[in-house]
Amino acid sequence: MIRTALIAAGALAVAGASGAQERPYAPLPSPVSATCANGLCQPGALASLFTALDRPGRPVRIVQFGDSHTAGGDIAASLMWRLRGRFEGREIALSAQGEVGATLNAMAATDPLLAPGDGTPDLVVIAYGTNEGFDELLDPAAYEALLRGQAARVRQAAPGASILILGAPEAMRGDGGGTCPGDVEQRWKAPAMLSVVRDVQHRVAASTGVAFWDWKGRMGGDCSAFALTQGDAPLMRGDHVHFTGPGGDWIGSLLFADLMTAYDRRGF
């Protein structure tokens, strides 16, 4: 189980004559994915992005479609400032098409798929799945067909772009039946359909040659959405679905680390 680590916060308040004391530093967790080596499956599918990062004089463009995790902006901002720091002097732009409560149907309804202002993207990120996972009436076969169709649309609209599917993160509802360590009320559990959605995403990515990031695994797997709400510096909000500001920065840093591991190991 993940124990949410404290974020170093500098000096604490002065306590009498003893002076300022510092909060002990503890590194943030970095769980290992059991699904994808170094968090990414099919890293070779990101070759176009990596080539663009190596190519001077041309902006690197990323377009991301997603739900509230995209709309919130913290995760994307974390990824972007790290990319710009690694590739200092390069122009790297991200167009985030995020909508609270959205499912993959929102991407399917976007026409044209890529706005003229987005230019020619080097990477298109598909970041849905949480809201589908809370839909008990979801038809997995229909969802799989829809996902395959959207990957095909991206390839048609941007033939040279890399495609990355962010697997649905761990999330929970609080209506009872939970078995997570530390959940004394046994309140929190992941909806059963969420794992189905994740399996479909993983399978579609593998069969279509698209990169897949194991978001759940990098969070810590089962019960991580509960564990990350704990402690005095939680990385997830009390709804067990959304991240705090520091949590979004943490997730973005893990995604960046996994992308850069693949970048540095090209040739695989």
Residue pairs with C-beta under 8 A, 6 or more apart in sequence:
1 180
1 181
1 182
1 220
1 223
1 227
2 29
2 31
2 219
2 220
2 224
2 227
2 228
3 29
3 227
3 230
3 231
4 29
4 227
4 228
4 229
4 230
4 231
4 233
4 234
4 235
5 26
5 27
5 28
5 29
5 231
5 233
6 23
6 24
6 25
6 26
6 231
6 232
6 233
7 28
7 233
7 246
8 23
8 25
8 26
9 23
9 233
10 22
10 23
11 20
11 21
11 22
12 20
12 21
12 22
12 23
13 20
14 20
15 21
28 235
28 250
28 253
29 220
30 218
30 254
30 257
31 217
31 218
31 219
31 220
31 221
31 224
32 217
33 39
33 214
33 217
33 218
34 217
34 221
35 41
35 167
35 202
35 214
35 217
36 212
36 213
36 214
36 217
38 258
38 261
38 262
39 213
39 214
39 217
39 218
39 254
39 255
39 257
39 258
39 261
40 46
40 211
40 212
40 213
40 214
40 258
40 259
40 261
40 262
41 202
41 205
41 206
41 211
41 212
41 213
41 214
42 205
42 206
42 209
42 210
42 211
42 212
43 211
43 262
43 265
43 268
44 268
45 162
45 163
45 164
45 209
45 210
45 211
46 123
46 162
46 164
46 211
46 259
46 262
46 263
47 162
47 266
48 122
48 123
48 160
48 161
48 162
49 60
49 62
49 122
49 123
49 162
50 262
50 263
50 266
51 122
52 58
52 60
52 122
52 123
53 60
53 83
53 87
53 90
53 263
56 90
59 90
59 91
59 92
59 93
59 119
60 87
60 90
60 91
60 92
60 93
60 122
61 93
61 94
61 95
61 118
61 119
61 120
61 121
61 122
61 123
62 92
62 93
62 94
62 95
62 121
62 122
62 123
62 124
62 125
63 94
63 95
63 97
63 114
63 118
63 121
63 123
63 124
63 125
64 70
64 76
64 94
64 95
64 96
64 97
64 98
64 124
64 125
64 127
65 97
65 98
65 106
65 107
65 110
65 124
65 125
65 126
65 127
65 128
66 96
66 97
66 98
66 102
66 125
66 126
66 127
66 128
66 166
67 98
67 99
67 100
67 101
67 102
67 103
67 106
67 127
67 128
67 129
67 130
67 131
68 98
68 99
68 100
68 101
68 102
68 130
68 242
69 75
69 98
69 127
69 130
69 169
69 242
69 243
70 76
70 96
70 97
70 98
70 99
70 127
71 96
71 98
71 99
71 100
71 102
72 98
72 242
72 243
72 248
73 96
73 98
73 248
74 243
74 245
74 247
74 248
74 249
74 252
75 243
75 248
75 249
75 251
75 252
75 255
76 94
76 96
76 252
77 248
77 249
77 252
78 248
78 249
78 250
78 251
78 252
78 253
78 256
79 94
79 252
79 255
79 256
79 259
80 92
80 94
82 252
82 253
82 256
83 92
83 256
84 90
84 92
86 256
86 260
95 115
95 117
95 118
95 121
97 107
97 110
98 127
99 106
101 131
102 128
102 131
103 128
103 131
103 132
103 135
104 126
104 128
104 129
104 132
104 143
104 146
104 147
104 150
105 146
106 128
107 113
107 126
107 128
107 150
108 146
108 149
108 150
112 157
113 153
113 154
113 157
114 121
114 157
114 158
120 158
120 160
120 161
121 158
121 161
122 160
122 161
122 162
123 161
123 162
123 163
123 164
124 154
124 158
124 161
124 162
124 163
124 164
125 163
125 164
125 165
125 166
126 147
126 150
126 151
126 154
126 163
126 164
126 165
126 166
127 165
127 166
128 168
129 166
129 167
129 168
129 169
129 194
129 197
129 198
129 201
130 168
130 169
130 171
130 194
130 241
132 138
132 143
132 168
132 193
132 197
133 168
133 171
133 190
133 191
133 193
133 194
133 195
133 196
133 197
133 198
134 171
134 173
134 191
134 193
134 194
135 193
136 191
136 192
136 193
138 193
138 196
138 197
140 196
140 197
140 200
143 197
143 200
144 200
144 203
144 204
147 165
147 200
147 201
147 204
148 204
148 208
151 163
151 165
151 204
151 208
151 210
154 161
154 163
155 161
155 163
162 211
163 210
163 211
164 210
164 211
164 212
164 213
165 201
165 204
165 205
165 210
165 211
165 212
165 213
166 213
166 215
166 255
167 198
167 201
167 202
167 212
167 213
167 214
167 215
167 216
168 194
168 197
168 198
168 201
168 215
168 216
169 215
169 216
169 219
169 225
169 251
170 190
170 194
170 215
170 216
170 219
170 220
170 221
170 222
170 223
170 224
170 225
171 190
171 191
171 194
171 225
171 240
171 241
172 178
172 188
172 189
172 190
172 191
172 225
172 226
172 240
172 241
173 188
173 189
173 190
173 191
173 240
174 187
174 188
174 240
175 187
175 189
176 186
176 187
176 189
177 186
177 189
178 185
178 186
178 187
178 188
178 189
178 226
179 186
179 189
179 223
180 188
180 189
180 222
180 223
180 226
180 227
181 223
182 226
182 227
182 230
183 223
183 226
188 225
188 226
188 240
190 222
190 225
198 216
201 212
202 212
202 214
204 210
205 211
205 212
206 212
213 255
213 258
215 251
216 224
218 251
218 254
218 255
218 258
219 225
219 228
219 251
220 227
220 228
225 236
225 240
225 241
226 240
228 234
228 235
228 236
228 247
229 235
229 236
229 237
229 238
229 240
233 246
234 244
234 247
235 243
235 244
235 246
235 247
235 250
236 242
236 243
236 244
236 247
237 243
237 244
237 247
243 250
243 251
